[in-house]
Every structure is written in C-alpha cells, then in structure tokens.
C-alpha cells in the first residue's frame, strides 16, 4: 500500500502564493479562469483574425499601388493631364496620394520607423505583397509615429511616389473587440466581487461569534444568515453554545447544591463535638471535619471556574500586584516583573483566583516564586517560576485532572484536594487561552499562560 507524500518545499511554495482569507481565495478562483480565457481568446483572435485582416488590407493596398504604377507607365509621357486626373480620383476615393517624378532614381535603402510587434508584422506583410504585385524595385518608408506609409517605385523613366495613411492597414475591429471584452469582464468581476462579499459576510460573523465564545465572552446579536450551508453551520454553533452553557449551569447548580447540603450536617457535627469536650477521639473527628470542609470549599471553587462574571477591560499590572500582595501576606516570597499598560478584556475575579491558586501552589513547595508578564500585539503571556522540587515531566498533563495529586513530589500534609490546577486551566480556557508546564531554569516548575487579546 503506497502512501502519498507531498514535498514540504513544494507545499510551502504553493501556500506562499495563496491568499490567506476566504475572500481572497474565492477572488483568485474567480479571476484566474477569467484571465486565462482572456489570454487564450486574445491570442486566438490576433493569431487568426488579425493576421487575416492584415493580409487582406495589405493585399488591397498593394493592388491599388500596382494599378497606379501601370497607369503611370502607360500614360506618364503620353497624357500627363489624364494621369493627374487619375491621381486626383485615387486621392478622393481611396485616400492615396500619388506623384510622378520623371528622370529620378531610387537612391536610398528602404527604412522603417519605430514600430511595435504588430506594426512590424504589418510592414512585413505589405512588403511581401508589394514584391509580388510590382515585381520591380521599390522603397518602403513607414513612419508609425506620424501614421503615414510612403512607397517609392522605380519606373523606366522616373519614380512613382505613393503615400497613404497607416489606418488603411490596421483594422479597428481588433481594438474594439479587446475594449469590449475587457470592459465586460471588468464589469462582471465588479458585480461578482460585490456579490461575493455579501456571501462571505455571514461566515465572518460566524467566525467572530466563535472567537468571542472561545474567549469566554457573550455572543451578542448573532443570527444565522447567508447561504443554506452557512445558516446550518451558524445554527449548529448556536445549538452547541446553548448546550455547553446549559451543561455548565447544571454542573454548577448540582455541585453547589451538594456542597451546600453537606455543610448543614457538618455544622451540626461540629456543634455536637464541641459539646463532648476535649479528647483524642474528638480532636481526630474535628480534624476530619476540617478536611471535609476544605474539600467542600474546593468543590465550590471548582464549579465557580467560569461563573457568570462579565468580561471587562482590566489593568493586568494592578491585578498582578494584588495577587503578589496577597501571596506575600501568606508568607510567600514573590518577585514580579511586568510590562507597562497591559489592559485586556478578562474576567478579573476569575483571573485573580487562577493566578492566586498558581502562585500559592508554587509557594507551598518552593522558597522563592517569580512572576513575570508581557504583552504583544496578539497575546498576554504570564510565566510563574519556582525553585521547588518540581514534578516529573510525565505528570505535567495529569496535574490538570480534577482531584489528581502527585504524592511522590507534593506533600499531602499541606492540604488541598487536587483542584488548584484544574481551576486554573478552567479559567484560562474560558478566556480562550492556553496553560502548560515546563521545567524551570530556577530548578523547580514553570507555569506558562497565554491569553489572546
């Protein structure tokens, strides 16, 4: 069984020339065949029609010059008046200016002025027709700038000079055809572009709505529109949005209700234990109740992960300073380094809870914690380093699972139910961001967070 593989260099080079947007690619798909058709049509037209028309016009002009030459040879010396009348007739009706110079001879080589490729083809065709019709020496002088053509024919007793305008050898139908073809194509392309923009607009709205939802923001005033397939995708997105919100609300309500129901019997047990007095058994039971209360608080904290807090523009410098101040009050040695004017759209309470969990968690197992933040045009980056024992790399992903603890590297006596990291990931993901772990250069663990702007 053979497997198709694409040369990465070829694929990269092709992608380099492809537009990045759907509108650009659709426009390229529309324009490319139109241009190819225009090029092929123009080539066929000029290769066949233009050559035939040029040959016919040159044939007619050469025939008229040959007729003037014969008339001049026959009546040039016998009847000059009749010859001049004939020249006048040719000038009035065929736009040919003829003049006979007795006793003259041709003294120059033929010369052709500046010409484009089409004009050169006209000159070659006219020269060939004149050679066939006249069968005697002649000079061809073409001035394409002034658009005049001069032919001097050597006769037995003098030189016949014939001048006529260059338009007699050029067909205007070719220029009219090109102008009409490109004009119609341009109009059709403009209409197609306007229509295409209207078709792509619903897709852009869907992308914006999906991006807002991915960043944990409200999807405001989004309605399915556009073609049937786009409306189906938009409706599927709205249905997914509704299902996810409903599941989150149900999970939050259920766990909050369970936690609330557990608090009542725990409170009753605490009161009963207080009435029993002090004894080793009572102290052990009080310790168990405190552990259960911490677990319940962890559950409540976990289900509050996304919550109903509305995003708003927040000064991240001030938020980070609050996190550091709270950690220092808990005895954690934290050093902070942040950029300037970091204002982004976040849920400030949720983000503060996330960072407090991470800094506090690092402070439990390390002597020093370093918090740094920086922002560029696309994202906010936050890094938390510590000099603690760290955790094995094969547990980097496991610690984000609810209720998971790395007992070999984390002391269970410090408390916690394994929800700090899941809560942090929940908050980061609700902002459309990413969170992952690395080995720190400080010797412990590094937590990296990116939040898109």
C-alpha positions as CSV (number, residue, x, y, z in Angstrom):
1,X,0.0,0.0,0.0
2,X,1.5,3.3,-1.1
3,X,1.3,6.4,0.9
4,X,1.1,9.8,-0.8
5,X,3.6,12.3,0.5
6,X,3.9,15.9,-0.6
7,X,7.2,17.6,-0.9
8,X,7.2,20.1,2.0
9,X,9.1,22.7,0.0
10,X,6.6,22.4,-2.9
11,X,3.7,22.7,-0.5
12,X,5.3,25.7,1.3
13,X,5.9,27.5,-2.0
14,X,2.3,27.0,-3.1
15,X,0.9,28.2,0.2
16,X,3.1,31.3,-0.1
17,X,1.3,32.4,-3.2
18,X,-2.2,31.6,-1.9
19,X,-4.3,34.4,-0.2
20,X,-4.9,33.8,3.5
21,X,-8.5,34.8,3.6
22,X,-11.5,33.0,2.1
23,X,-12.5,36.2,0.2
24,X,-9.0,36.4,-1.3
25,X,-9.0,32.7,-2.3
26,X,-12.5,33.0,-3.7
27,X,-11.5,36.0,-5.7
28,X,-8.5,34.2,-7.0
29,X,-10.6,31.2,-8.1
30,X,-12.9,33.7,-9.9
31,X,-10.2,35.9,-11.5
32,X,-7.8,33.2,-12.6
33,X,-10.0,31.4,-15.2
34,X,-11.3,34.7,-16.5
35,X,-7.7,35.9,-17.1
36,X,-6.8,32.6,-18.7
37,X,-9.9,32.8,-21.0
38,X,-9.0,36.4,-21.9
39,X,-5.4,35.5,-22.7
40,X,-6.4,32.5,-24.8
41,X,-9.1,34.4,-26.6
42,X,-6.8,37.3,-27.4
43,X,-4.1,35.0,-28.7
44,X,-6.5,33.1,-31.0
45,X,-8.0,36.4,-32.2
46,X,-4.7,38.0,-33.1
47,X,-3.2,34.9,-34.4
48,X,-6.1,34.2,-36.8
49,X,-8.3,37.3,-37.3
50,X,-5.6,39.9,-37.1
51,X,-3.3,38.1,-39.5
52,X,-6.0,37.5,-42.0
53,X,-7.3,41.1,-41.8
54,X,-3.7,42.5,-42.2
55,X,-3.0,40.3,-45.2
56,X,-6.3,41.4,-46.9
57,X,-5.7,45.1,-46.2
58,X,-2.1,44.8,-47.4
59,X,-3.2,42.9,-50.5
60,X,-5.7,45.6,-51.3
61,X,-3.2,48.4,-50.8
62,X,-0.6,46.7,-52.9
63,X,-3.1,46.1,-55.7
64,X,-4.0,49.8,-55.7
65,X,-0.4,50.8,-55.9
66,X,0.2,48.3,-58.7
67,X,-2.8,49.8,-60.6
68,X,-1.3,53.3,-60.2
69,X,2.0,52.0,-61.3
70,X,0.6,50.5,-64.5
71,X,-1.4,53.7,-65.2
72,X,1.7,55.8,-64.7
73,X,3.8,53.7,-67.0
74,X,1.1,53.7,-69.7
75,X,0.2,57.4,-69.6
76,X,3.1,59.1,-67.8
77,X,4.6,60.6,-71.0
78,X,1.6,60.5,-73.4
79,X,-1.2,62.2,-71.4
80,X,0.0,63.9,-68.2
81,X,-3.4,65.6,-67.7
82,X,-5.2,62.3,-67.7
83,X,-2.7,60.9,-65.3
84,X,-3.2,63.8,-62.9
85,X,-6.9,63.4,-63.1
86,X,-6.4,59.7,-62.2
87,X,-4.2,60.7,-59.3
88,X,-6.9,63.0,-58.0
89,X,-9.5,60.3,-58.3
90,X,-7.4,57.9,-56.2
91,X,-6.8,60.7,-53.6
92,X,-10.5,61.5,-53.3
93,X,-11.8,57.9,-53.2
94,X,-9.0,55.7,-51.9
95,X,-7.0,58.2,-49.8
96,X,-3.9,57.5,-51.9
97,X,-1.6,60.5,-52.6
98,X,0.4,59.8,-55.9
99,X,3.1,61.8,-57.5
100,X,5.3,61.0,-60.5
101,X,8.9,62.4,-60.8
102,X,10.3,61.8,-64.3
103,X,14.1,61.3,-64.6
104,X,14.5,60.3,-60.9
105,X,16.0,57.1,-59.5
106,X,15.8,55.4,-56.1
107,X,18.8,56.4,-54.0
108,X,18.1,55.1,-50.5
109,X,17.5,51.8,-48.9
110,X,14.1,51.1,-47.5
111,X,13.6,52.3,-44.0
112,X,11.0,51.6,-41.3
113,X,10.4,53.8,-38.3
114,X,9.9,52.7,-34.8
115,X,7.3,50.0,-34.6
116,X,5.7,47.6,-32.1
117,X,5.5,43.9,-33.0
118,X,2.0,44.2,-34.6
119,X,3.2,47.1,-36.8
120,X,6.3,45.1,-37.8
121,X,4.1,42.3,-38.9
122,X,2.1,44.8,-41.0
123,X,5.3,46.1,-42.6
124,X,6.5,42.6,-43.5
125,X,3.1,41.7,-45.0
126,X,2.9,44.9,-47.1
127,X,6.5,44.4,-48.3
128,X,5.7,40.8,-49.4
129,X,2.5,41.9,-51.2
130,X,4.3,44.7,-53.0
131,X,7.1,42.4,-54.2
132,X,4.5,40.0,-55.6
133,X,2.4,42.8,-57.3
134,X,5.0,45.2,-58.6
135,X,7.9,42.9,-59.5
136,X,10.2,45.9,-59.8
137,X,12.4,47.9,-57.4
138,X,10.7,49.9,-54.7
139,X,11.4,51.6,-51.4
140,X,9.1,51.3,-48.3
141,X,9.2,54.1,-45.8
142,X,6.9,53.6,-42.8
143,X,6.6,56.3,-40.1
144,X,4.5,54.8,-37.4
145,X,4.8,57.9,-35.2
146,X,3.1,60.0,-37.9
147,X,1.0,57.1,-39.1
148,X,1.9,57.5,-42.7
149,X,3.3,55.0,-45.3
150,X,5.3,56.0,-48.3
151,X,6.1,53.7,-51.2
152,X,8.6,54.8,-54.0
153,X,8.5,52.6,-57.2
154,X,11.3,52.7,-59.7
155,X,9.8,53.0,-63.3
156,X,11.7,53.1,-66.5
157,X,11.6,56.9,-66.9
158,X,11.2,58.1,-63.3
159,X,10.0,57.4,-59.8
160,X,6.4,57.0,-58.6
161,X,5.8,58.2,-55.0
162,X,2.6,56.9,-53.3
163,X,1.6,58.0,-49.8
164,X,-1.3,56.8,-47.8
165,X,-2.4,56.8,-44.1
166,X,-1.4,53.9,-41.9
167,X,-5.0,53.3,-40.8
168,X,-5.7,51.7,-44.2
169,X,-3.5,48.7,-43.0
170,X,-5.0,48.5,-39.5
171,X,-8.4,47.1,-38.6
172,X,-10.2,48.9,-35.8
173,X,-12.2,45.8,-35.1
174,X,-9.4,44.3,-33.1
175,X,-9.2,47.2,-30.7
176,X,-13.0,47.4,-30.4
177,X,-13.1,43.7,-29.6
178,X,-10.4,44.0,-26.9
179,X,-12.0,47.0,-25.4
180,X,-15.4,45.3,-25.3
181,X,-14.1,42.0,-24.0
182,X,-12.0,43.6,-21.1
183,X,-14.7,46.1,-20.3
184,X,-17.5,43.5,-20.0
185,X,-15.1,41.3,-18.0
186,X,-14.3,44.1,-15.6
187,X,-18.0,44.9,-15.0
188,X,-18.8,41.3,-14.4
189,X,-15.9,41.0,-12.0
190,X,-17.0,44.0,-10.0
191,X,-20.5,42.6,-9.8
192,X,-19.1,39.2,-8.7
193,X,-16.9,40.8,-6.1
194,X,-19.8,42.7,-4.5
195,X,-21.9,39.5,-4.5
196,X,-19.0,37.5,-3.0
197,X,-18.5,40.0,-0.2
198,X,-22.2,39.6,0.7
199,X,-21.8,35.8,0.7
200,X,-18.7,35.8,2.9
201,X,-20.0,38.3,5.4
202,X,-22.1,35.7,7.3
203,X,-19.0,33.5,7.5
204,X,-17.1,36.3,9.1
205,X,-19.8,36.9,11.6
206,X,-19.8,33.2,12.5
207,X,-16.0,33.3,12.9
208,X,-16.3,36.4,15.2
209,X,-19.0,34.8,17.3
210,X,-17.0,31.6,17.6
211,X,-13.9,33.6,18.6
212,X,-15.9,35.5,21.2
213,X,-17.3,32.3,22.6
214,X,-13.9,30.7,22.7
215,X,-12.6,33.7,24.8
216,X,-15.5,33.3,27.2
217,X,-17.3,36.4,26.0
218,X,-21.0,36.8,25.3
219,X,-22.2,36.1,21.7
220,X,-24.3,39.2,21.2
221,X,-26.9,39.6,18.4
222,X,-25.7,36.7,16.3
223,X,-28.3,35.4,13.9
224,X,-27.9,32.7,11.2
225,X,-27.8,34.2,7.7
226,X,-26.4,33.7,4.3
227,X,-26.4,30.5,2.1
228,X,-28.1,27.4,3.4
229,X,-24.8,25.7,4.4
230,X,-23.7,28.8,6.3
231,X,-27.0,29.0,8.1
232,X,-26.8,25.4,9.0
233,X,-23.3,25.9,10.4
234,X,-24.4,29.0,12.3
235,X,-27.4,27.2,13.8
236,X,-25.2,24.3,14.8
237,X,-22.9,26.8,16.5
238,X,-25.8,28.4,18.4
239,X,-27.1,25.0,19.5
240,X,-23.6,24.0,20.7
241,X,-23.4,27.2,22.6
242,X,-26.7,26.6,24.2
243,X,-25.8,23.0,25.2
244,X,-22.5,24.0,26.7
245,X,-24.0,26.8,28.7
246,X,-26.7,24.5,29.9
247,X,-24.3,21.8,30.9
248,X,-22.1,24.3,32.8
249,X,-25.1,25.8,34.6
250,X,-26.4,22.3,35.5
251,X,-23.0,21.2,36.8
252,X,-22.6,24.4,38.8
253,X,-26.0,24.1,40.3
254,X,-25.6,20.4,41.1
255,X,-22.2,20.7,42.8
256,X,-23.1,23.9,44.6
257,X,-26.3,22.2,45.9
258,X,-24.4,19.2,47.0
259,X,-21.8,21.3,48.7
260,X,-24.5,23.4,50.4
261,X,-26.3,20.3,51.6
262,X,-23.1,18.8,53.1
263,X,-22.4,21.9,55.1
264,X,-25.5,21.5,57.2
265,X,-24.7,18.1,58.7
266,X,-21.0,19.1,59.1
267,X,-22.1,22.2,61.0
268,X,-24.3,20.0,63.2
269,X,-21.4,17.6,63.8
270,X,-19.1,20.4,64.8
271,X,-21.6,21.7,67.4
272,X,-22.1,18.2,68.8
273,X,-18.3,17.7,69.1
274,X,-17.9,21.0,70.9
275,X,-20.4,19.7,73.5
276,X,-18.5,16.5,74.0
277,X,-15.4,18.2,75.4
278,X,-11.8,17.5,74.6
279,X,-10.4,14.1,74.0
280,X,-8.1,12.5,71.4
281,X,-11.0,10.9,69.6
282,X,-12.9,14.2,69.4
283,X,-9.8,16.0,68.1
284,X,-9.4,13.4,65.4
285,X,-13.0,13.9,64.4
286,X,-12.6,17.6,64.3
287,X,-9.6,17.2,62.0
288,X,-11.6,15.1,59.7
289,X,-14.4,17.6,59.6
290,X,-12.0,20.4,58.8
291,X,-10.6,18.3,55.9
292,X,-14.1,17.7,54.6
293,X,-14.8,21.5,54.8
294,X,-11.7,22.1,52.8
295,X,-12.8,19.6,50.2
296,X,-16.2,21.3,50.0
297,X,-14.6,24.7,49.6
298,X,-12.5,23.2,46.8
299,X,-15.6,21.8,45.1
300,X,-17.3,25.2,45.3
301,X,-14.2,26.9,43.9
302,X,-14.1,24.4,41.1
303,X,-17.7,24.9,40.0
304,X,-17.2,28.6,40.1
305,X,-14.5,28.3,37.5
306,X,-16.2,30.2,34.7
307,X,-19.2,31.6,36.5
308,X,-21.4,34.4,35.4
309,X,-18.8,37.2,35.7
310,X,-18.9,39.5,32.7
311,X,-15.5,40.3,31.0
312,X,-14.3,43.8,31.1
313,X,-11.1,45.7,30.3
314,X,-8.7,45.2,33.3
315,X,-5.4,46.6,34.2
316,X,-3.3,43.4,34.5
317,X,-0.5,45.2,36.3
318,X,-2.8,46.1,39.1
319,X,-4.3,42.7,39.2
320,X,-0.9,41.0,39.3
321,X,0.2,43.4,42.1
322,X,-2.9,42.3,44.1
323,X,-2.0,38.6,43.6
324,X,1.6,39.2,44.7
325,X,0.4,41.2,47.7
326,X,-2.0,38.5,48.8
327,X,0.7,35.8,48.4
328,X,3.2,37.9,50.4
329,X,0.7,38.2,53.2
330,X,0.6,34.4,53.2
331,X,4.4,34.3,53.6
332,X,5.3,33.5,50.0
333,X,8.4,35.3,48.7
334,X,7.3,36.5,45.3
335,X,9.2,38.7,42.8
336,X,7.2,40.3,40.0
337,X,8.3,41.7,36.6
338,X,5.7,43.1,34.2
339,X,5.4,45.4,31.3
340,X,3.5,48.7,31.0
341,X,-0.1,49.4,30.1
342,X,-1.4,45.9,30.0
343,X,-5.1,46.4,29.6
344,X,-7.1,43.5,28.2
345,X,-10.6,42.1,28.3
346,X,-10.8,39.4,31.1
347,X,-12.9,38.3,34.0
348,X,-10.9,40.0,36.7
349,X,-12.1,37.9,39.7
350,X,-11.7,34.6,37.9
351,X,-8.3,35.6,36.6
352,X,-7.2,36.7,40.0
353,X,-8.4,33.4,41.5
354,X,-6.5,31.5,38.8
355,X,-3.2,33.3,39.4
356,X,-3.6,33.2,43.2
357,X,-4.0,29.4,43.0
358,X,-0.9,29.1,40.9
359,X,1.3,31.4,43.0
360,X,0.0,30.0,46.2
361,X,0.6,26.4,45.0
362,X,4.1,27.3,44.0
363,X,4.7,29.0,47.4
364,X,3.8,25.8,49.2
365,X,6.6,23.8,47.8
366,X,9.3,26.4,47.0
367,X,11.2,29.1,48.8
368,X,11.0,31.7,46.1
369,X,8.5,32.4,43.3
370,X,9.0,34.6,40.2
371,X,6.0,36.1,38.4
372,X,6.5,37.8,35.0
373,X,4.1,39.1,32.4
374,X,4.5,40.7,28.9
375,X,2.1,41.6,26.2
376,X,2.5,41.9,22.4
377,X,0.1,42.6,19.6
378,X,-1.6,39.2,19.8
379,X,-1.5,37.9,23.3
380,X,-0.7,38.3,27.0
381,X,2.0,36.0,28.3
382,X,2.3,35.2,32.0
383,X,5.1,33.0,33.5
384,X,5.4,31.6,37.1
385,X,8.7,30.0,38.1
386,X,9.7,28.5,41.4
387,X,12.7,26.8,42.9
388,X,10.9,23.9,44.5
389,X,11.3,20.2,43.8
390,X,9.1,20.3,40.7
391,X,7.2,17.4,39.3
392,X,8.2,14.7,36.8
393,X,7.6,15.6,33.2
394,X,5.3,12.6,32.6
395,X,2.9,14.2,35.2
396,X,2.7,17.6,33.5
397,X,-0.7,16.8,31.9
398,X,-2.0,14.7,34.8
399,X,-1.9,17.5,37.3
400,X,-4.7,19.3,35.3
401,X,-7.1,16.5,36.0
402,X,-9.5,17.2,38.9
403,X,-8.5,15.6,42.2
404,X,-5.2,14.4,40.9
405,X,-2.1,14.9,43.2
406,X,1.5,13.9,42.7
407,X,2.1,12.4,46.1
408,X,5.7,11.5,45.4
409,X,6.7,15.1,44.9
410,X,3.9,17.0,46.8
411,X,3.4,16.7,50.5
412,X,-0.2,15.6,51.2
413,X,0.0,17.2,54.6
414,X,-0.1,20.6,53.1
415,X,-3.8,20.1,52.3
416,X,-5.7,20.6,49.1
417,X,-7.9,18.2,47.2
418,X,-6.2,18.4,43.8
419,X,-8.3,21.1,42.3
420,X,-5.9,24.1,42.1
421,X,-4.5,23.3,38.7
422,X,-7.9,22.2,37.1
423,X,-9.4,25.5,38.3
424,X,-6.5,27.4,36.7
425,X,-6.9,25.6,33.4
426,X,-10.7,26.1,33.6
427,X,-10.3,29.9,33.9
428,X,-7.6,30.1,31.2
429,X,-9.6,28.1,28.8
430,X,-12.7,30.2,29.4
431,X,-10.6,33.2,28.2
432,X,-9.6,31.3,25.0
433,X,-6.0,30.9,26.4
434,X,-3.5,28.1,26.9
435,X,-1.7,26.9,30.0
436,X,1.1,24.3,30.2
437,X,4.0,23.3,32.4
438,X,7.7,23.3,31.8
439,X,11.0,22.7,33.7
440,X,12.1,26.0,35.2
441,X,15.5,27.4,34.9
442,X,15.2,28.2,38.6
443,X,15.3,24.5,39.3
444,X,11.6,23.9,40.0
445,X,8.4,24.1,38.0
446,X,7.4,26.7,35.4
447,X,3.8,27.5,34.5
448,X,3.2,29.4,31.3
449,X,-0.1,31.1,30.4
450,X,-1.1,32.9,27.1
451,X,-4.3,34.9,26.8
452,X,-5.3,36.1,23.3
453,X,-6.2,39.8,23.0
